[in-house]
Amino acid sequence: MNTRRFLLEAAALIGAAVLCALVANALAARERMLALVGFYPNAQKVPAQATETTAVTATVVAPPPSTTAVQTTTIVVPTTTTVAPKTTSTAPAPAPVPAPVPVPVSSVPTPKKPDVARFAVHADKPYIEIKYDDVNALHDAGALFLDARRTSVYEQGHIAGARPFSVWESDIDEKVKKLFAERSDEKQQAQPIVVYCSGGDCEDSHMLAQKLWGIQFNNVYVYKDGYPDWVAHHGATHTGATP
């Protein structure tokens, strides 16, 4: 076999293969295309260093005159930053605010109890009839009040603090004896006691005062006008079975 002819044929085949490969690579998609070894003049260029001036890139899309191609224009607008110079304030420092001086709070005076010294012992009389002003003074002073009406009426309303001492109920003597046991001392028996009933023609309070005087309570007062007068003067009242 002729060697020269063989080489020519081999070279022709190789050349055809190379040509086919180039054509195929050229027609291939971008992601499948092989990068060929060659001369790339931009490969060794180094981009310029960025400066302190900030560039703002804006892309302006101009409408195409007749084709569908989109033309883009890049505009670089330099921006500068202005730094305000530092200033030193020469304003005087604010004067110190003095601490508030505590103001003493005056205590609320405690109301004094009315003077009931005029209500002295009267051993010669079982009772003394008094009006609202004296009754109110004794009530404010904390004197003992006894309600001579029936318990059912007492529970509907009575002078605040008054005890039920109905003279028409079976336990009246027991209540009187218990009160004497509470105030067995002469000084305690000398303290004023106010008894009342429904006023007007009601004599229940007088009957109760007689019972108290009979066991040495010598400072008893009868509220002649009774509970209705107390209510008319807007005195303190209470309802129920307890004082």
C-alpha positions as CSV (number, residue, x, y, z in Angstrom):
1,M,0.0,0.0,0.0
2,N,1.2,3.4,-0.9
3,T,2.2,5.3,2.3
4,R,1.8,8.7,0.9
5,R,-1.7,7.9,-0.2
6,F,-2.6,6.5,3.2
7,L,-1.4,9.6,4.9
8,L,-3.3,11.9,2.6
9,E,-6.5,9.9,3.2
10,A,-5.9,10.0,7.0
11,A,-5.3,13.7,6.9
12,A,-8.5,14.2,4.8
13,L,-10.5,12.1,7.3
14,I,-9.1,14.1,10.3
15,G,-9.8,17.3,8.6
16,A,-13.3,16.3,7.8
17,A,-13.9,15.2,11.4
18,V,-12.5,18.5,12.7
19,L,-14.7,20.5,10.3
20,C,-17.8,18.5,11.4
21,A,-16.9,19.1,15.0
22,L,-16.6,22.9,14.5
23,V,-19.8,23.0,12.6
24,A,-21.6,21.0,15.3
25,N,-20.2,23.2,18.1
26,A,-21.2,26.4,16.3
27,L,-24.7,25.1,15.9
28,A,-25.0,23.8,19.5
29,A,-26.9,25.7,22.3
30,R,-25.0,28.2,24.4
31,E,-24.9,26.1,27.5
32,R,-23.6,23.0,25.5
33,M,-21.1,25.0,23.4
34,L,-17.4,24.3,24.0
35,A,-15.0,27.2,24.6
36,L,-12.3,27.0,22.0
37,V,-8.7,27.8,22.7
38,G,-7.8,31.0,21.0
39,F,-6.9,34.7,21.6
40,Y,-9.1,36.8,23.9
41,P,-7.7,40.3,24.1
42,N,-10.0,41.4,27.0
43,A,-9.0,38.4,29.2
44,Q,-6.0,40.3,30.7
45,K,-7.6,43.7,31.2
46,V,-8.0,44.7,34.9
47,P,-11.0,46.9,35.7
48,A,-10.2,50.3,37.2
49,Q,-10.4,50.7,41.0
50,A,-13.5,52.2,42.5
51,T,-13.3,55.7,43.8
52,E,-15.1,57.4,46.7
53,T,-17.6,58.8,44.2
54,T,-20.7,56.6,44.2
55,A,-22.1,55.9,40.8
56,V,-25.8,55.4,40.4
57,T,-26.7,53.3,37.3
58,A,-30.0,53.8,35.7
59,T,-31.2,51.8,32.8
60,V,-33.4,53.7,30.3
61,V,-35.4,51.5,28.0
62,A,-36.1,53.4,24.7
63,P,-39.0,52.1,22.6
64,P,-37.7,50.5,19.4
65,P,-38.6,52.4,16.2
66,S,-39.3,49.4,14.0
67,T,-37.7,46.3,15.4
68,T,-38.3,44.3,18.5
69,A,-34.8,44.8,19.8
70,V,-34.6,46.8,23.1
71,Q,-32.0,49.5,23.3
72,T,-30.6,50.2,26.8
73,T,-28.7,53.3,27.8
74,T,-26.7,53.4,31.0
75,I,-26.4,56.8,32.7
76,V,-23.9,57.2,35.5
77,V,-24.8,60.0,37.9
78,P,-22.0,60.9,40.3
79,T,-23.2,61.6,43.8
80,T,-21.3,63.5,46.5
81,T,-21.8,63.3,50.3
82,T,-21.6,66.6,52.2
83,V,-20.3,66.2,55.8
84,A,-21.3,69.1,58.1
85,P,-18.3,70.5,60.1
86,K,-18.3,69.8,63.8
87,T,-19.2,72.7,65.9
88,T,-18.4,73.2,69.6
89,S,-21.3,74.5,71.7
90,T,-20.5,77.3,73.9
91,A,-23.9,77.5,75.6
92,P,-23.7,77.6,79.4
93,A,-24.6,74.4,81.4
94,P,-28.1,74.5,82.9
95,A,-28.2,75.5,86.5
96,P,-28.9,72.5,88.9
97,V,-32.5,72.2,89.9
98,P,-32.8,72.2,93.7
99,A,-34.4,69.2,95.3
100,P,-38.0,69.8,96.4
101,V,-38.4,70.6,100.0
102,P,-40.9,68.2,101.7
103,V,-43.9,69.9,103.0
104,P,-45.1,68.5,106.3
105,V,-48.7,67.2,106.0
106,S,-50.8,68.5,108.8
107,S,-52.7,65.7,110.5
108,V,-56.4,65.9,110.3
109,P,-57.7,66.8,113.8
110,T,-59.8,64.2,115.5
111,P,-63.3,65.6,116.2
112,K,-63.8,66.0,119.9
113,K,-66.7,64.3,121.6
114,P,-69.4,66.6,122.9
115,D,-69.1,67.7,126.5
116,V,-71.8,65.7,128.3
117,A,-70.7,66.7,131.8
118,R,-74.0,68.6,132.2
119,F,-75.9,65.3,132.2
120,A,-75.2,64.6,135.9
121,V,-76.6,61.8,138.1
122,H,-80.1,62.5,139.4
123,A,-80.8,59.9,142.0
124,D,-84.1,61.5,143.0
125,K,-85.7,61.2,139.6
126,P,-86.2,58.0,137.6
127,Y,-85.6,59.9,134.3
128,I,-85.4,63.3,132.6
129,E,-87.1,64.0,129.3
130,I,-84.8,65.6,126.7
131,K,-85.1,66.9,123.1
132,Y,-83.2,66.1,119.9
133,D,-80.2,68.4,120.5
134,D,-79.3,66.8,123.8
135,V,-80.1,63.3,122.4
136,N,-77.8,63.9,119.4
137,A,-75.0,65.2,121.8
138,L,-75.3,62.1,123.9
139,H,-75.3,59.9,120.8
140,D,-72.1,61.5,119.5
141,A,-70.6,61.1,122.9
142,G,-71.2,57.3,122.7
143,A,-73.9,57.1,125.4
144,L,-75.9,53.8,125.6
145,F,-79.2,53.9,123.7
146,L,-82.1,51.5,124.5
147,D,-85.1,51.0,122.2
148,A,-88.2,50.1,124.2
149,R,-90.4,49.2,121.2
150,R,-91.2,45.7,120.2
151,T,-88.4,43.7,118.5
152,S,-90.3,43.4,115.2
153,V,-90.6,47.3,115.0
154,Y,-87.0,47.6,116.1
155,E,-85.8,45.5,113.2
156,Q,-87.6,47.7,110.7
157,G,-85.5,50.7,111.8
158,H,-83.9,52.0,115.0
159,I,-81.3,54.6,116.1
160,A,-77.9,53.4,115.1
161,G,-76.2,51.6,118.0
162,A,-79.4,51.2,120.1
163,R,-80.1,47.9,121.8
164,P,-83.6,46.2,121.6
165,F,-85.2,46.4,125.1
166,S,-88.9,45.9,124.5
167,V,-90.8,46.3,127.8
168,W,-93.6,44.1,126.4
169,E,-91.5,41.0,125.8
170,S,-90.8,38.2,128.3
171,D,-87.1,38.6,128.3
172,I,-87.0,42.3,129.4
173,D,-86.1,41.5,133.0
174,E,-83.3,39.2,131.9
175,K,-81.9,42.0,129.6
176,V,-82.1,44.5,132.5
177,K,-80.2,42.1,134.8
178,K,-77.6,41.5,132.2
179,L,-77.1,45.2,131.7
180,F,-76.6,45.6,135.5
181,A,-74.0,42.9,135.4
182,E,-72.2,44.8,132.6
183,R,-72.3,48.0,134.7
184,S,-72.0,46.8,138.2
185,D,-69.6,49.6,139.2
186,E,-71.0,52.8,140.5
187,K,-69.0,54.9,138.0
188,Q,-70.5,52.8,135.2
189,Q,-74.0,53.1,136.6
190,A,-73.5,56.9,136.6
191,Q,-73.0,57.0,132.9
192,P,-76.0,58.5,130.9
193,I,-78.5,56.1,129.3
194,V,-81.0,57.2,126.7
195,V,-84.3,55.3,126.2
196,Y,-86.9,55.9,123.5
197,C,-89.9,54.5,121.8
198,S,-92.3,55.8,119.1
199,G,-92.8,59.3,120.7
200,G,-96.2,61.0,121.1
201,D,-98.4,59.0,123.5
202,C,-96.0,56.1,123.7
203,E,-95.1,55.4,127.3
204,D,-92.8,52.3,126.7
205,S,-89.7,54.4,127.2
206,H,-90.9,55.8,130.5
207,M,-91.7,52.2,131.7
208,L,-88.2,51.1,130.8
209,A,-86.7,54.1,132.6
210,Q,-88.5,53.1,135.7
211,K,-87.1,49.6,135.6
212,L,-83.6,50.9,135.2
213,W,-84.0,53.4,138.0
214,G,-85.2,50.6,140.3
215,I,-81.8,48.8,140.0
216,Q,-79.6,51.9,140.7
217,F,-79.2,53.3,137.2
218,N,-79.6,56.9,138.3
219,N,-78.7,58.8,135.1
220,V,-81.5,57.8,132.6
221,Y,-82.9,60.2,130.0
222,V,-86.1,59.7,128.0
223,Y,-86.2,60.9,124.4
224,K,-89.8,62.2,124.5
225,D,-90.3,62.6,120.8
226,G,-88.8,59.2,120.0
227,Y,-87.7,57.5,116.9
228,P,-89.9,59.5,114.4
229,D,-88.3,62.8,115.5
230,W,-84.8,61.2,115.1
231,V,-85.6,60.2,111.5
232,A,-87.0,63.7,110.9
233,H,-83.7,65.2,111.9
234,H,-81.9,62.7,109.6
235,G,-80.1,61.0,112.4
236,A,-78.1,57.8,111.8
237,T,-80.4,54.7,111.7
238,H,-79.9,51.0,111.2
239,T,-82.1,48.1,110.3
240,G,-82.1,44.4,111.3
241,A,-81.8,42.6,114.6
242,T,-78.3,44.0,115.6
243,P,-77.5,47.5,116.9
